[in-house]
Amino acid sequence: MSEENKTIMVEPAHLKEILVPVDFSDRSLRALEFAKGMAQKFGARLTLLNVVDLNPMGWEVGAIDLAMLEKDLMEGSKRRLQALVEDRLNGVSVSEPLQRVGPPALEIVEAAKELDSDLIVISTHGYTGLKHVLLGSVAEQINRHAPCPTLIVPEPHEK
């Protein structure tokens, strides 16, 4: 067989650890369902991550007890993460859900590094215009800085 006719056999990427950031929006839950299917197909483990961003930029409120707010948000997040695991992730290997406080893109990238993730599955929020310019795209920031591939699940288009 000539060199030109040789077929190179490449094993499909083996995913062991999939990180799924969730903010409990419909879009992030759609990304979670996509990640669940991939975990089932590849026998990978899912780790859910919720990031609480306490950056008060743009908040129009008076004095806030940030420590109390953080505690309340983290407790609520923990309950919601556990409910997702129990209600939506039967039949899939799942790590203990993670919670972080800080800028979402930074915290997601750091979690992916610490977990040695093979893939991050995240949704977009579809911000456009000024909001996109001011906030940037978390998914874009993650894609640029992640230590592993990032699968960005877009908003479904109406037919």
C-alpha positions in Angstrom: 0.0 0.0 0.0 1.4 3.4 -0.9 1.9 6.2 1.6 -0.8 8.1 -0.1 -3.5 5.5 0.5 -2.8 4.9 4.2 -5.6 5.8 6.5 -4.6 7.2 9.8 -6.8 5.8 12.6 -7.6 8.4 15.2 -9.4 7.4 18.4 -12.2 9.7 19.3 -11.5 12.0 22.1 -12.1 10.3 25.4 -13.9 12.6 27.8 -13.5 11.8 31.5 -14.4 15.1 33.2 -17.0 17.6 31.9 -17.5 20.9 33.7 -21.0 22.4 33.3 -21.4 25.9 34.7 -25.1 26.6 35.4 -26.9 29.8 36.5 -30.3 28.0 36.5 -31.5 29.9 33.4 -33.3 27.9 30.7 -30.3 28.3 28.5 -27.9 26.9 31.1 -30.3 24.0 31.7 -30.3 23.3 28.0 -26.5 23.1 28.0 -26.8 20.8 31.0 -29.0 18.4 29.0 -26.5 18.5 26.2 -23.6 17.7 28.6 -25.6 14.9 30.1 -26.0 13.3 26.7 -22.2 13.6 26.1 -21.5 12.1 29.6 -23.7 9.2 28.8 -22.1 8.6 25.4 -18.5 8.9 26.6 -18.9 7.5 30.2 -17.7 10.9 31.5 -18.3 12.4 34.9 -20.2 15.7 35.1 -19.3 18.5 37.6 -21.9 21.3 38.0 -20.6 24.7 38.9 -22.6 27.8 40.0 -20.7 31.1 40.3 -22.2 33.9 42.4 -21.0 37.2 41.1 -21.4 39.8 43.9 -20.0 42.7 41.8 -22.3 45.5 42.6 -21.6 47.4 39.4 -24.9 48.8 38.2 -26.9 47.9 41.3 -29.3 50.6 42.3 -29.8 49.8 45.9 -28.8 51.3 49.2 -26.6 49.7 51.8 -26.3 46.0 51.4 -24.8 43.5 53.8 -22.7 41.6 51.2 -21.7 38.9 53.6 -25.4 38.1 54.3 -26.3 38.3 50.7 -23.4 36.0 49.8 -24.5 33.5 52.4 -28.1 33.5 51.2 -27.2 33.2 47.6 -24.8 30.3 48.3 -27.4 28.4 50.4 -30.0 28.8 47.7 -27.5 27.8 45.0 -26.5 24.7 46.9 -30.1 23.6 47.2 -30.8 24.2 43.5 -27.6 22.4 42.4 -28.6 19.4 44.5 -32.1 19.4 43.0 -30.6 19.4 39.5 -28.4 16.4 40.3 -31.4 14.5 41.8 -34.0 15.5 39.2 -32.0 15.6 35.9 -28.9 13.6 36.2 -30.0 10.0 36.9 -27.8 7.5 35.3 -24.8 9.8 34.9 -21.7 9.9 37.0 -21.8 13.2 38.9 -19.2 14.9 41.2 -20.2 17.0 44.2 -21.5 20.3 42.7 -19.2 23.2 43.1 -19.9 26.8 44.1 -17.7 29.8 43.7 -17.9 33.5 44.3 -16.3 36.0 41.9 -16.2 36.9 38.2 -17.9 34.0 36.4 -15.4 33.6 33.5 -12.4 33.6 35.9 -14.0 31.2 38.4 -15.1 28.8 35.6 -11.6 28.7 34.0 -10.0 28.2 37.4 -12.4 25.3 38.3 -11.6 23.7 34.9 -7.9 23.9 35.7 -8.3 22.5 39.2 -10.6 19.6 38.0 -8.4 18.9 35.0 -11.5 19.1 32.9 -11.6 17.6 29.4 -14.5 19.8 28.3 -16.5 22.8 29.4 -20.1 22.9 28.2 -21.7 26.3 28.6 -24.6 28.3 27.2 -24.7 31.8 25.8 -26.9 34.5 27.1 -27.2 36.1 23.7 -26.4 39.6 24.9 -26.2 42.1 22.0 -25.5 45.8 21.7 -24.4 47.8 24.7 -24.9 45.1 27.2 -22.5 42.8 25.2 -19.9 45.6 25.0 -20.1 46.4 28.7 -20.3 42.9 30.1 -18.5 41.1 27.4 -19.4 37.5 26.8 -18.6 35.1 29.6 -18.6 32.3 27.1 -16.1 34.1 24.9 -13.8 34.8 27.8 -13.9 31.2 28.9 -13.3 30.0 25.4 -10.2 32.2 25.2 -8.7 31.2 28.5 -9.9 27.7 29.3 -7.3 24.9 29.7 -9.6 22.6 27.6 -12.0 22.8 24.7 -15.2 24.7 25.3 -18.5 23.7 23.8 -20.8 26.7 23.6 -24.5 25.7 23.3 -26.3 28.5 21.5 -29.8 29.7 22.1 -32.3 27.6 20.0 -33.5 29.3 16.9 -37.2 29.4 16.1 -38.1 27.6 12.9 
